[in-house]
Amino acid sequence: MNGTGRIRVIGGSLRNSRLDVPDRPGLRPTTDRVRETLFNWLQPVIEGSRCLDLYAGTGALGIEALSRGAAMLTFVEREQALVAALKANLTRLKVQASVVADDAARWLKGGGKPFDVVFIDPPFADGAWDTAATLLEEGGWLSASAWIYVESPRAAVLRLPASWQPHRQGQAGEVAYTLYRRTLSDPLS
């Protein structure tokens, strides 16, 4: 597939591999600088982890996680053109992952096994952060000490679960990005 743009994998076994990026409204792949920062933060926990890339788009976050040793990755993307591009990139890179062609909120209502690392970067116009966070938290999708990455407009006010504690955060232009750590209070305390 010939995309209208390309981004590269920053580190790991697929370092410098190029990913085709289709020209789609609202698609804004996470920049190289932000991905590098995020995966520096996740370095101690990414290897062997079970990861979920919601609103996958190009799949750049999930593919970066696979490149850096994630054991398992599930991509969720509703747009068929992006699903096709993601599958083509995975095939070309010879990477195994699960690609779900569905709306993230609908898919999260189905329930499943908990993930260790979750990436939430929906199209900004959708305003889907709060819904996704609630479904992840209440649906059993998160391990007890999961890491959750959230990318949003800088001015957005998000209502995330109290169990999600900010670990690290940054800004790039009008984009805010935060890595949260899920911390469940001890019922015995």
C-alpha positions as CSV (number, residue, x, y, z in Angstrom):
1,M,0.0,0.0,0.0
2,N,1.3,3.5,-0.8
3,G,0.3,5.9,2.0
4,T,0.2,9.6,1.5
5,G,2.7,9.9,4.3
6,R,5.1,7.9,6.4
7,I,6.3,7.9,10.0
8,R,9.0,5.7,11.5
9,V,9.4,3.3,14.4
10,I,11.7,5.0,17.0
11,G,13.3,2.1,18.8
12,G,13.5,-1.6,19.4
13,S,13.6,-4.5,16.9
14,L,11.7,-2.5,14.2
15,R,13.7,0.7,14.7
16,N,13.6,3.0,11.6
17,S,11.0,0.9,9.9
18,R,8.6,3.1,8.0
19,L,4.8,3.0,8.5
20,D,2.5,4.2,5.7
21,V,0.0,6.8,6.9
22,P,-3.2,7.3,4.9
23,D,-4.6,10.7,4.4
24,R,-7.7,10.6,6.6
25,P,-9.6,13.5,8.3
26,G,-8.8,13.7,12.0
27,L,-5.8,11.3,11.8
28,R,-2.8,12.8,13.6
29,P,-0.2,10.2,14.4
30,T,1.7,10.7,17.7
31,T,4.9,12.6,16.8
32,D,8.3,10.9,17.0
33,R,9.3,13.1,19.9
34,V,6.3,12.3,21.9
35,R,6.5,8.6,21.2
36,E,10.2,8.6,22.2
37,T,9.4,10.3,25.5
38,L,6.5,7.9,26.2
39,F,8.5,4.8,25.5
40,N,11.4,6.1,27.6
41,W,8.8,6.3,30.4
42,L,7.5,2.8,29.7
43,Q,10.9,1.1,29.2
44,P,10.9,-0.7,32.6
45,V,7.4,-2.2,32.0
46,I,6.8,-2.7,28.2
47,E,8.7,-5.9,27.7
48,G,6.4,-8.9,28.0
49,S,3.3,-6.7,28.6
50,R,-0.2,-7.2,27.2
51,C,-1.1,-3.9,25.3
52,L,-4.2,-2.4,23.9
53,D,-4.1,0.4,21.3
54,L,-7.6,1.9,21.3
55,Y,-8.4,4.2,18.4
56,A,-5.3,2.7,16.7
57,G,-5.3,4.9,13.6
58,T,-1.9,4.2,12.1
59,G,-1.0,1.8,14.9
60,A,2.2,3.7,15.6
61,L,1.9,3.4,19.4
62,G,1.1,-0.3,19.3
63,I,3.7,-1.1,16.7
64,E,6.3,0.8,18.8
65,A,5.3,-1.3,21.8
66,L,5.7,-4.5,19.8
67,S,9.1,-3.3,18.6
68,R,10.2,-2.8,22.2
69,G,9.1,-6.2,23.4
70,A,5.4,-6.2,24.2
71,A,4.2,-9.8,24.4
72,M,0.8,-9.2,22.9
73,L,-1.0,-6.3,21.2
74,T,-4.6,-5.7,20.3
75,F,-5.4,-2.8,18.0
76,V,-9.0,-1.4,17.8
77,E,-9.9,0.9,14.9
78,R,-13.3,1.6,13.4
79,E,-12.4,3.1,10.0
80,Q,-12.0,0.4,7.4
81,A,-9.3,2.3,5.4
82,L,-7.2,2.6,8.6
83,V,-7.7,-1.0,9.5
84,A,-6.5,-2.0,6.0
85,A,-3.4,0.2,6.2
86,L,-2.7,-1.1,9.7
87,K,-2.9,-4.7,8.6
88,A,-0.7,-4.0,5.6
89,N,1.9,-2.4,7.8
90,L,1.9,-5.4,10.2
91,T,2.2,-7.8,7.3
92,R,5.0,-5.9,5.7
93,L,6.8,-5.8,9.1
94,K,6.1,-9.5,9.8
95,V,4.5,-8.6,13.2
96,Q,1.8,-10.6,14.8
97,A,-1.0,-8.7,16.5
98,S,-4.8,-8.8,16.7
99,V,-6.6,-6.1,14.7
100,V,-10.3,-5.5,15.7
101,A,-12.4,-3.5,13.2
102,D,-14.9,-2.0,15.5
103,D,-15.9,1.1,17.4
104,A,-13.8,1.3,20.6
105,A,-16.8,1.9,22.9
106,R,-18.8,-0.9,21.5
107,W,-15.9,-3.3,21.6
108,L,-15.1,-2.4,25.3
109,K,-18.7,-3.3,26.3
110,G,-17.8,-6.9,25.4
111,G,-15.4,-7.5,28.3
112,G,-12.1,-9.3,28.1
113,K,-8.8,-10.1,29.7
114,P,-7.0,-7.3,31.5
115,F,-4.2,-5.3,29.7
116,D,-1.0,-4.0,31.3
117,V,-0.6,-1.0,29.0
118,V,-3.4,0.9,27.2
119,F,-3.0,3.7,24.7
120,I,-6.0,6.1,24.4
121,D,-5.6,8.6,21.6
122,P,-9.0,9.1,19.9
123,P,-9.8,11.6,17.2
124,F,-9.9,14.8,19.1
125,A,-13.3,15.8,17.6
126,D,-14.9,12.6,19.1
127,G,-14.3,13.6,22.7
128,A,-14.2,9.9,23.6
129,W,-11.7,10.0,26.6
130,D,-14.2,9.9,29.5
131,T,-16.3,7.1,27.9
132,A,-13.3,5.0,27.1
133,A,-11.8,5.4,30.6
134,T,-15.1,4.4,32.3
135,L,-15.5,1.4,30.1
136,L,-11.9,0.3,30.6
137,E,-12.2,0.7,34.4
138,E,-15.6,-0.9,34.9
139,G,-15.2,-3.6,32.2
140,G,-12.2,-5.5,33.8
141,W,-9.9,-4.4,30.9
142,L,-7.1,-3.1,33.2
143,S,-4.6,-5.1,35.3
144,A,-4.4,-4.0,38.9
145,S,-1.4,-1.7,38.2
146,A,-2.0,-0.9,34.5
147,W,-0.3,1.9,32.7
148,I,-2.6,4.1,30.7
149,Y,-1.4,6.7,28.1
150,V,-3.8,9.5,27.2
151,E,-3.3,12.0,24.4
152,S,-5.7,14.9,24.2
153,P,-6.0,18.6,23.3
154,R,-4.1,20.8,25.8
155,A,-7.3,22.6,26.8
156,A,-9.4,19.4,27.3
157,V,-10.8,18.8,30.7
158,L,-10.9,15.0,31.2
159,R,-12.9,13.2,33.9
160,L,-10.9,10.0,34.4
161,P,-11.2,7.4,37.2
162,A,-9.8,8.4,40.6
163,S,-7.7,5.2,40.4
164,W,-5.7,6.6,37.5
165,Q,-2.9,8.6,39.0
166,P,-0.7,10.8,36.7
167,H,2.8,9.4,36.6
168,R,4.4,11.6,33.9
169,Q,3.0,14.3,31.5
170,G,4.1,16.6,28.8
171,Q,2.9,19.0,26.1
172,A,3.8,19.3,22.4
173,G,2.1,22.3,20.8
174,E,-1.6,22.1,21.5
175,V,-1.4,18.4,22.5
176,A,-1.2,17.2,26.1
177,Y,0.0,13.7,26.9
178,T,-0.1,11.9,30.2
179,L,1.0,8.5,31.4
180,Y,-1.3,7.3,34.2
181,R,-0.7,4.5,36.7
182,R,-3.7,2.6,37.9
183,T,-3.5,2.3,41.7
184,L,-6.3,0.5,43.5
185,S,-6.6,1.3,47.2
186,D,-6.0,-1.6,49.5
187,P,-9.4,-2.6,51.0
188,L,-7.7,-3.6,54.2
189,S,-6.3,-0.1,54.9
